[in-house]
Amino acid sequence: MTIRTVVWGENVHEQKNKIVAQIYPQGMHQCIADALNTDPAISATCATLQEPVHGLPAARLAETDVLIWWGHAAHGDVKDEVVERVVQAVWSGMGLIVLHSGHFSKPFKRLMGTSCNLTWREAGERERLWLTSRNHPIAAGLPAHFELENEEMYGEPFGVPDPLETVFVSWFQGGEVFRSGLTYKRGAGSIFYFRPGHETYPTYHDANVQKVIANAVKWAHNPQPRIENVTLAPNVPVETALEPIEQRGPRLHQAGEEGFH
């Protein structure tokens, strides 16, 4: 079975900015999906903000092994019910890869529980990405460092929780550094944040960037069945306890009654 991957793209800049449209005539999402589909282990399709429920109905997410998310100009337009659906899918075992300005997306901020803020500069400067975990699966087949000639600068401090692993750090011509490849675990789902990808530069045409994303898809894929009813918090009756016990003291809830959420 191939890894069923959905590349979610905001698809706003491609429609409004001529430079972005020239670089990505079919959208950044399609460029990423096309690169992923050259790998026989991955089957990638696309979804966009403009589709009904943003292309992410419950049935599609249930069949998605890994979701890739790129957003920038329209984070606030993403419906909260879709955000909740994505978050619960991650908790239940779906992988999530968040790209570039997706650090401010609703799903990522919800899963991180922090501001996810940073410093930035749009000057087309050189970015040098260094591997800090050379034997990590996401770094497989990559050199010790690689460069992107033109990129937007992101600088520290990056307002995210301490990651499980830092796979890449970036240096920019202006002198700033940034933790640009971070892994997290939320519930049963694995999350990877990857920094490069400003829309006015051809970043997603770069072979090394494409390699990172493909590696990340394979790393984030959880082959185990999804956890069902991941938010369920059942009231376990006294009589079903594994060891015999007696009811002692007063209680708020009766057996089988739902708790407060």
N, C-alpha and C positions, 0 to 999 in steps of 0.2 A: 504494500500500500504506500502510495506517495503521501507526503506531508501536505495536508490540505491547508493552504495559506490564503488569507484574504488581505489584500493591500488596500487600506482605507486612505483615500485622499480627499482633502478638503475641496480641491478642484475649483478654487476661486481665483487665485493669481493667474492660472493658465487661461482663464476666460477674460481677464481684465488688463493684463500686462503683456505687451507685444514681445518684450524680451523673453519672458518666461514661456510664452507660446511658441517662440522660435526654437528655444532649447528643448522644450517638451511638447511637441505638437499634439500628442495624444495624452498629455498629462504626466505629471511625475509618477503617479500611481501606476500607470501603464508601463512606463519605462522600467520601474522597479519590478513589476510582475513579469515583463518580458525577459529580464535578466534572470530572474528566479526560474523561469520555465525552461531555461537551457540546462538546468540541473535535473537529471532524471528522477531524483529523489523527492522533488518538490512539484506540486501542482498549484499554481497561483492564479487567482482571479481578483477582480477589483470591485470596490464599492466606493461611493462618493456621498458627500453631504447632501447633494441635490435629490437623491433618490428617496422614495418613501421609506420612512424610518431609517434614513441615511444608509440604506442598503444592508442593514444589519438586523433583520427580523430574528426572532428567537430561534426559529428552525435553522437558519443559516449559521448562526453562532454555535448551535449545538453540533454542527458538522464541521466546524473550523478548528483545526489543530493549533494554528498560530495566526494571530492578527497583527498586522503591521499598521502603525498609525502615524500619519503626517497631517498636521494642521498648523495654522498660523493666524489668519485674519478673521476667522469666524468661530473661534472656540466657543463663544457664548451662544451660537446658533445651534449647537448640538443639544438635542433634547435630553432632558434629565433621565427620562425612562430608558433611553438607549444607553446612556452612561451607566445606569444601574445594571442593565443587562450585560454590558461588557465587563463590569467589575465582578459580577457574580460568576460569569464564565471563567474569568481568571482564577477566582477563588476555587472553582470546581476543577481546574486543571488545564485550561487553555493557556497557551503561551502568548506573550505580548511583547512586541518590539516597538518602541517609541522613538521616532526619528526627529532630530533637530528641534524645531520650534514646538513640537509636540510636548515639550517639557511643561508648557502652560495649558495643555489640553485638560479637559475635565476628568477623563478616566485616569490619566497619570497623576494629577494632583490628588484625586480621591484615593488612589492606591498608595501614594506616598504619605499623605496626611501632613504635608508641609507646603510652604509657599512656592517652592521650585523656582525661585527667582535667581537672577544672575546679572552680570554686566555684559554689554554687547557693543559692537561697532561694525557698521556696514561700510567696509572700505576695500573689499576685494583683495585682502592681504593673504600671504602664504600661510597655510596651516601645515604643521608637521606633526603627524600622529606617531607616538611611540608606543610599542607594546610594553606593557608592564607585567604581563603574565604570559610568557612566551609559549607555554605548553597548554594554554587554555583552548578548548575546542573552538571558540569563536575566533581565535587567532590562527587557526590551522592554515598552512600554506601561504602565510603572509611574511613579508620581510620584517626585520627588526624595527623599521620605521618606514613610513611612506608620506608623500607630500601631496597636497592639493594646492595648485598655484593660486587660485582665487577662492576665498571663502569669507563668510561673515565671522567676526571674532565673538566668541563667548568667553567670558572670564570669571574667575572665582571672586567671591565665594558663590558656590552653587547651593541653593537652599533645598537640598534633598537629604533624606536620612543617610546615615553611613551605609554604603553598599556592602553586599556580601563579598564582591570582588570588583576590582578596578582593572579592566582589561586594556584600556588605552588612556593615555594622557596626551593633550595637545599643547603645542607651543605656537604662538602667532608672531608675525613680524613686529607687531607693536610691543611685544615683550610679555604679554599675558600668557598664562597657562590655564588649563581646564581639564577636569576629569571627564573625558569624552566617551568612555565606554564602561557602563556600570551595570552590574547584575543585582537582581533582587528576587526574593521569594515572597509571594503573597498567597496564603492558603496553599493549594496544590499547584498553583501556576508560577511559572518562571517568567521574569521580566528582564529585558535588556534595553537600556537607553543608549542610543548612539548619536553623537552630536552633529556630524556634518550633514549638509543638505540644504543650504540656502537656495531659494528658488531661482535667483537671477544668475546662477553659476551652474555649469554642467556636472555637478558633483555625482549624480546618480548614473552618469555614463562612465564613471571611473571604474576600472576593473577591480582595484583593491576595495573600493567601497562596496561594489557588488558582491565581492567575495565575503566581506564581513557580514553583510546582510544574509547571504545564503547560509553561512556558518551559524549565524545567530538563529535562523529558523530551525536548523537541525538541533541546536542546543536547547532551544525553548520547547521543542516538541515533547510532550508527555504521552507515551504510548498507552498508559493505563486508562481504564474507563473513567469518565468524568464522575465526580462525586455528585450524587443526586441530592436535591433539597439541601443545598449547601448552607442555607441560612436557618434551617430548622433547629429549634432548641427545645426538645421534647421534655415534658414533665414525666419522670419515671416513677410509677406508683410503688409504694412500700412493698406490696406483695410480690413485685417482680424483681426485687433486689436479689443479687446473686447469693448473698448470705442472709439468713433469717434475721430480720430486725422488727422492732415494734415502733409504732408512732409515738413520739415523745414531744410534748410541748405543743403550743398552738402553731397554726400555719395560715398563710394568706390564701393558698390555692388548694382546691380539692383535686383528688386524683384525676388525671387526664385533662385538667383545665390548663389553658395556655397561660404562659407567663407574660409579664409586661416587656414590650420591646421598644 
